[in-house]
C-alpha cells in the first residue's frame, strides 16, 4: 500500500514514518501495544516517558512503537 492508496490519514503518517526510519519495521499504536501486554494505553505512555520502551512521534504528536522492539520485549518477559 502506498500513501496515495490509503484513505485513512493515520495510515499515511505511519507509512511515511516507516519510510523515514529506513526500514520495513511496522509501527504500532499505543492501543496495539497495550493489547499485546494486556495493559492500559496510559501505562504504555508511562513506559515510553520512563524510557522503558522506545517510541517515535508522528507529525501530529502521536506516539508509535516499533513492532520488532515491542515483540522482543514481550518475548524477553515471557521467557522463564
Secondary structure, DSSP 8 states (H G I E B T S, - for coil): --GGG---HHHHHHHHHHHHHTS---EE-HHHHHHHHT--HHHHHHHHHTTSS--EE-TTS-EEEEHHHHHHHHHHHH--
